[in-house]
Amino acid sequence: MSASTAAAISVAPAPTNPRSRVILASLIGTTIEFYDFYVYATAAVLVFPHLFFPSGNETAALLASFAVFGAAMVARPLGALFFGHFGDRKGRKATLVGALLTMGIATFLIGLLPTYAMVGWLAPAMLVILRLAQGFALGGEWSGAALVATENAPKGKRAWYGTFPQVGAPLGFIIANGLFLLIALLLPSDDPTRPSDAFLEWAWRIPFLFSAVMVIVGLWVRLRLVESDAFTKIVTTKKVAKLPLAAVFKSNWRELILGTFIMLATYVLFYLMTTFSLSYGRAATDAPVAGLGYSYTTFVLMMIGGVLFFGIFTLASGPWADRFGRRRTLLWVTAGIVVFGFLFVPLLGAGFIGVMVFLVLGFTLMGMTFGPMGALLPELFPTHVRYTGSAFAYNMSSILGAAVAPFIAVWLWTLGGGSPFWVGIYLSVMGLVTLVALYLSRETRDLDIER
């Protein structure tokens, strides 16, 4: 080998991730994550109260189903600590692959579960175990995807790149609910408050089993990633934290607290607009706890219309956050969420047009608050604890916001005698908490991502 050839090899740049690979790898994982969430959330409303939680009281069965739904949120911080530890010590790539595999296997197995009629209380027990496995995997998925996007982003475009993992939420919603909707159309029910017998007997399993296809595609993309320069730098300079959790609690406890509450209003709005609104929209107008009385098919189509705005404004929020700053953008959006909480009754009581305005406005605010989080939460933490810190804050917020939101919403809905007034007030109060956290935080737009 000549000296010139050896010199050329010695200065050859390290492999990097092409822009298309970064976008696809961060997008596809969160799409699968939210697909799995929406599949479970939809089944929690349509299927599980009938098949896994038999009860003479429909509200009690629904609450039991939502309790299992919320159980996964409790497992998420544990997953955040587990995957965050390995993500900060061993790298983002292998950790993301492990999280995706865990999620995919748990979701697939839910589609194979026996029902209560087959094995009694063993059925909901197994559902709880697999739901906890889903939550454990979700604890490491989002943060890793956000880090892949932001640590590989061009200068000045971190918030824009950070929106791509966030777009997985509306895409997952459309795929999951579109599949459930297609099945419901092929197997129609004569009772608008209950799926058809064929749907309950076997067809509900299809969306869960279909997740295996999406996981295979996601694995193929992620196995082709290389580590970001930010992580490679801390490896070469031997700054890898031995115990990332201890390090982040010692040096970045303030950011952990602020990040948790900055995300709170986003989580509450997210679950109210998806899980609760589907329950409220489908409940009969003359039921003990009255709702809007729409059929499942009609209301899901209405929700999909609103989710389109979710996707559009998630992407739009990135350039705004890059231009005006994450904190300033989110202060205005969160103030809008507070106001939106007071509009539940007038909008939902105004017929079809009012309900559509409610869905479009709510999902628009959802996109505008969710989009910047893909950059903001990772930017709060230095590289050597970024995976652990951002994952823990994100998933602790899932307990305070997501785990209890459906349960509290149903309770407040019942308390209001069918009126969503107190549900809206609940959202406004959570928005005020987030406003305080944002006010106490600092702008992260110009921070060095390799620090």
KAZI-V453865 format. One record per helix or strand of 3 or more residues. SS is the DSSP state (hx for helix, st for strand). FROM is the first residue (numbers start at 1). TO is the last residue. Records with the same first field share a line. If there is no record, write none. Layout:
BEGIN
SS: FROM-TO + FROM-TO
END
This chain:
BEGIN
hx: 3-10 + 19-46 + 48-51 + 58-89 + 92-110 + 116-119 + 122-151 + 158-166 + 168-186 + 197-203 + 205-222 + 229-236 + 244-251 + 253-262 + 264-282 + 296-324 + 326-341 + 344-348 + 351-371 + 373-379 + 383-415 + 421-440
END
